[in-house]
Amino acid sequence: MKSSPLILLSSIIFAAIIGCQHTPTTDRNQGVSAQLQQKALSSPLAYDIVESLTVEVGPRLPGSAQDLIAVQWAEEKLSNLGFDKVYKEPVQVPVWLRGEAKAAVVSPYPQPIVITALGGSVGTPEQGISAPIIRFATLAELKQATPDDVAGKIVFIDHITPRFKTGKGYGITVGGRSKGAVAAAEKGAIAIVIRSIGTDHDRMAHTGMMRYQDGIPKIPAAAMSNPDADLLTLMLKRNPDVVLNLNMSPQNKGYATSYNVIGEVTGSSKPDEIVLIGAHLDSWDEGTGAIDDGAGVAIVTAAGHLISQLPQKPARTIRVVLYAAEEVGLVGGKTYAKAHQAELSNHYIAAESDFGAGPIYQIDFKVADDAFKDIQTLTASMAANGVAAGTNTASGGPDVSMLPSYGVPVASLRQDGTDYFDYHHTPNDTLDKIDPKALAQNVAAYAQFAYLMAQSNIELRPLPKPETD
Amino acid sequence: MKSSPLILLSSIIFAAIIGCQHTPTTDRNQGVSAQLQQKALSSPLAYDIVESLTVEVGPRLPGSAQDLIAVQWAEEKLSNLGFDKVYKEPVQVPVWLRGEAKAAVVSPYPQPIVITALGGSVGTPEQGISAPIIRFATLAELKQATPDDVAGKIVFIDHITPRFKTGKGYGITVGGRSKGAVAAAEKGAIAIVIRSIGTDHDRMAHTGMMRYQDGIPKIPAAAMSNPDADLLTLMLKRNPDVVLNLNMSPQNKGYATSYNVIGEVTGSSKPDEIVLIGAHLDSWDEGTGAIDDGAGVAIVTAAGHLISQLPQKPARTIRVVLYAAEEVGLVGGKTYAKAHQAELSNHYIAAESDFGAGPIYQIDFKVADDAFKDIQTLTASMAANGVAAGTNTASGGPDVSMLPSYGVPVASLRQDGTDYFDYHHTPNDTLDKIDPKALAQNVAAYAQFAYLMAQSNIELRPLPKPETD
């Protein structure tokens, strides 16, 4: 086996670090960190895990039969990989069934368009609904509209999601998906169909969660593909009177029990202190949940496994949490925070992998201001794996995003998300979108991160106070 | 407006050509050809035409209501663009309705897979069919199989279509689509599902025509997306007993009348002699038929229009033929050849644009061996538009491919098809896949080709005899 440039660079940086820091413990930690990187980069384990999940389980909508198959899969996988403790914790999850979703332009240019129901949406009456559409460039524009212009119509929000390495384009447009139905119904619209929150040009629509609000009518909500949004816009340029027919049969079916699945590598000297690395086990249903979030499941599971195989276990416990029902409202994350509230003071730090399988280029923290420089020094060796030091403004990832409010420090291992929103929440979320090399780089980063955090002597609390507006 | 490098290069080559060729007619022809190129490259007309067709008509399956809307659209478009004669000729087309097509792995790893019915396929019984699958790497492998191994099963042909600029990968694998159902049924299979004939990794399946054979049972035939074929292959590696459920409701509905729509620029001195440039008006139904073959419709229509706007019409008649029902068996092309049989001796040359909107890089002919060098000299100025001289082995394109057997010379303007089979016959065949600049380059090439052929004094017949094996 030839040494890769990353591994060679790692050795150089490791040598530089042990040249500067003189305690034997620190030297040993950095040595182990470099070994973990090397092992991770040459291991096919994470790819094998995500292949197993997508092939043997496939899509796993919260509360579905496949969701429970995924729970069983996860328990078996963690057990077979030699985690010291494997257990599951119940999570009450909302159950939503997709049903069918069809749409067609009725006039002036009859032709079908491709849509998908947004998660949580109600259906149309069985015969469907037909109404003129009214286009808004953004959610903000819809909010400023006159109710008389909107009442009785189908709202069309045509906001294009821009492409960024950070994925920040999603934040710009996703409000139309999550809040559009309420804003439209408040003005009397009878349905809403948004341009997909996605950066691709594929004729497939991006699903994702939407919300209703008590006291405001629940109207059907769907997304159309980007080419279909282009099509409607070109029709409207020719003729402002475009009538759309929508026929959707999703159903909200109450609640079911799913589970957060947890595997632990028990700490050698501080077993009650927790370094949490998480991902979410559930997925949307039209792909196989490979990048969202099979990749994350594979990354943190493989990272935990690599640490479990070390000759000497780290001081703190590494807890791998595979959350339930992230997609439908961070339900597993919220349930975990509540169930573990008494224990959260023992959570040294937490991070979730939930942004596909693109390479990690930066690590951000949210720790005590006094600790930030030290924690950057401790993790400087991650640069050999392409992970630069970042900011102290991390959120940690969706399922751990509520932990800082309980005082728990978090980290965000930033991935290159340039193409993430090409595939996110579509049928295209399949195994072939994962680059095994980039996936292994993620495993290396999480393994190094988790190990170094489990060995760290730095006091990470108290967190800086949140900025107020 | 700045001159583009192509236009400048064109002027240089034009100057070189008129420096070498001394008859005033030839000089004038090359001058007009250079003007046509320049006008085409700066005109948005072709893009406007394909936008109009995809937005105002959309998909147009032969014999459907939208097919007749397309015929009306084409007549109006040709008339509005000032063609001297616009008319249509009836074509009896087979009518096939897609219905629904669903598939799911029943065991050992239950999950849905994405399929589409192949054109012409029969449906399954209403309750669907479930059976073990048997995988073959190629159609040839299926043909060698023992009937005992195949009987009662669903055949899965897993042939991967390789990517080539010429598109020749399609020719390698498409037999599995067109002939797979007969080969499978001959050995007792109850259905066939092939890996899509496509070079993409999108979770959408490629449709396309399949054929049955008298005396052999008609079994349902579908294609699955490439990621789904990967999925089944990975399942089969884990467990050879994979049971698939198929539920398809396509219907063959007899015949209907559609039309070849024809527009002519009447020749000034040899009006009975025809230079035919064609494309097909029909399309598959899941995209909007932008690249297949809205692009071709736009290219030949815009080329004809440009020639119609010349101060002096060319000698021969330019006949733009928009064929019906190419997708379901070259029906419009065959009908044209039959209806015009008496006139085919007056067809100077024919060419069809039916390979998307990628740039043309080469022109091939099928003309008399004695004429080949002269016709290459006559069209040498096309090199300024990126079109190199090619071979004397052209087929001319699907709807004119039968004309050489009647003695009619043909040309093939070869397009870069590197990404054509990413989108071909899928929902992804939409307007955004067309690059307006490449489309305009095609228009320039067809306008130059048609004009030069209409002015040519070269005797192109008799055609070389077909090679025999």
Interface residues (C-beta under 8 A of the other chain):
Chain A: E51 T54 V55 E56 V57 G58 P59 A65 Q66 Y109 P110 Q111 P112 V114 H201 D202 R203 M204 S225 N226 P227 D230 L231 L234 M235 R238 E286 G287 T288 T426 P427 N428 T430 L431 D432 K433
Chain B: E51 T54 V55 E56 V57 G58 P59 A65 Q66 Y109 P110 Q111 P112 V114 H201 D202 R203 M204 S225 N226 P227 D230 L231 L234 M235 R238 E286 G287 T288 T426 P427 N428 T430 L431 D432 K433
